[in-house]
């Protein structure tokens, strides 16, 4: 037993991948392609993708909301784990990145489940609320511009059903959130404040997982 999470050094991380990752070939192909992209650091870790698929099956997710798509790895992980009638709303701004995503969604045979909306995510989230879709999503994943995290969270909290889950990525920011410095980008200070505020939020129950760059899970009460 141990009272602290074991650090994942190189050999232990390799072992985790060997025993803990069951990755469909199309997801591996997308991950390896994205590894050569100039913005590869925006990709979630493969073990996080595995977790997202597992969580989707556990919750019986039929409607999934994603804020921040990049090349579509997290979207694909969830879409593959959903039933045939599952529906995804994916929010992003970049045609360049999401054109890659579309290619792999098509290869995986899940493109018809995914509604990609290319405009500011807050605009899309408000449109969903205006359409009467409050409480209609089982799972939401926030992985976009950090200064908007609180706004994304507030909108997702309305869109996710009671008992549904909101997952928030990059809440560690490579450790910079521990003690933000004056020279740090505004997003570091805002995520630090967001994390502190969420701990006291009576509208959800939450836990923080040391996966990837830190992942917070919130259940809407």
N, C-alpha and C positions, 0 to 999 in steps of 0.2 A: 504494500500500500504506500501511497505518497500523499502528502498534504498539499502539493503544488503540481500544476500541470508540467509534465516532463517536456523539456525543450526538444524540438525536432531538429537535431543536427542532420547532416547529409545522409549517413547510413540509416538512421532511424526513419527519416522521411522516405527514403527508397523502400524501406520495409513496409511502411504504411501504404505506399502505392502498390506494392506487390500483393498485400493481403486484403487491402480495403477498397480497391478500385475495380469496379466492373463497368467498363466504359464501352458503349457501342462503337463500332468502327467509325461511323460518321462523326461522332463527337470527338474521338481521338484525332481524326483527320482535321476537323475544324480547330481543335486546340493546337495541334502542331503547325498548322498554317498560320494561326494568329501569333504563335511564338516568334515568327519572323517579321511581324508587323512593327512599324516604328513606335506604335503605342501599345505594345504587347503588355505593358504593366497594368493596363486597364482590364485585362482578362481575369476572371475569378479563378481560383485554384481548382484543379480537377477534383480534389476531395470535397470541395464545397459544392461543385456541380453534382457529385454523387449524393451529397446530403440533401440538396434541393429536390432531386428526384425521389429520394426516399421519403422526404417530408410530404411531397405531393401525393404519393400513394397512401401514406399514413392518414392524411387529412381527407382523402377522397376528393381532391381538388378538381372542380369542373370549370371554374372561372378563375383566371390568373391575371394579375395586373403587374406589369414590369415598368419601372421608371429607370431608363438607362439600358440600352441594348448592346452597344458596341458591335462586335461581330456575331452576336447571337448565341453564345455558348450556354449561358444560363437559361435563355428562352428555350433552347433546344432540350436541355436537361429536363425542364418541366413539361414541355409539350410531349416529349416521348413517354413520360410517366402518366400522362392524363388519359382518360378514356377517349374513345373515338369522337364523342360529342363534346369534348372539352373545348373551351374558348379562351384565347389569350388576347389581351390588349397590351401592346408593346409600344412604349413611348420613347422617341429619340428625335434628334435633330439632323443627324449625319446621313446623307445619302451614301457617301463613300463607305462608311462602316457597315451600314445595314444592307447594302447590295451584296456584301460578302455573306451576311447572315441569311438573306433570302436564298442564295445559292445552296447553302447547306440545309436550310429548312426544307427546300424542295427535294434535295437528295434523300433526306430522312423521311419524306412523305408526310410531313406535318404542316406544310405551308398553309393548307386550307383552314387550320385551326387558329392561325395567328393573324390578328388585325394590327398591322404596323401603322402608327400615326406619326408622321414627321412634322412636328411643330413643337413649340415649347410645352414641356410636360404639364406645367400648371394649367395651361389652356385646355389640354386634353382632359385632365382630371376634372376641371370645372364643367366641361361639356358633358362628361359622364354623369356628374351630379345633376346637371340641368335636364338630362334625359331620364332622370328617375332611377338611376342605377345605384343609389345608396344602399349599402348592405347586400350587394349582389355578388361580391367577390369572396372567394375562399382564402386566397393567398395573394399578398402583394410583396414585391421585392424592390427596394429603393437602392439604386447604385448609380447615382448621377452626380451632378454638381453639388459639392458639399455645402455651399452657402444657402442652398434652398432646402436642406434636409428637413427643417422644422415645417416648412410649408408643405412639402411632399407628404410628410407624416400626417399632418392635420387632414389633408384631403383623403389620404388612404384610410385613415381612421373612420371616415364617413363611408367610404366605399366598401370596406371589408365588413362582412357579416359578424355579428356577435359569435365569439368562439373561433373566428378566423384568425389568421396569422399575418403579421407584417414583419418582414425580415429587412434589416438595414445593414448594408455592407460598409466596410472601411471605417469602422468606428474607432480603430486604433491609430490610423494614419501613420503607420510605421513607428508608433511610439510618441509622436510629436504632441498628441493630445494630453499626455501626462502633465506637462508643464509648458504650455504655449509661451513662446518668446515674442517680444514686440515686433521682431522682424519677420515672424512667420506670416504666411498668407492668411487673409481673413477667414478662409474656410477652416483652418486649424482651430481658431478661437471659437468659431460658431459650432463646430462639431463637439468641442470640449463642453460648451454650454448646453448643447443638445443632449449629450450623454447625461449630464448632471440633472437636467430637467426631467428626462425620461425616467430616471430612478424614482422620482417623486410623483409620477403621473398615475393618478388613481383610476384612470380609464382603462388601463392595461395591466397585465402581468407580464414581466419580461425576464429574460435571461440573456447572458452574454457568453458566446462561445469563442474560444481562442482559435478560430478557424480562419485561414487566410490572413487578412488584415483586420480581423475582428468582425464578428457577426452578432448582431442583436436580434433576438426573436421576441415579438410582442403578441400576446393573445388579447384580442379585444374583448372586454367584459360586457 
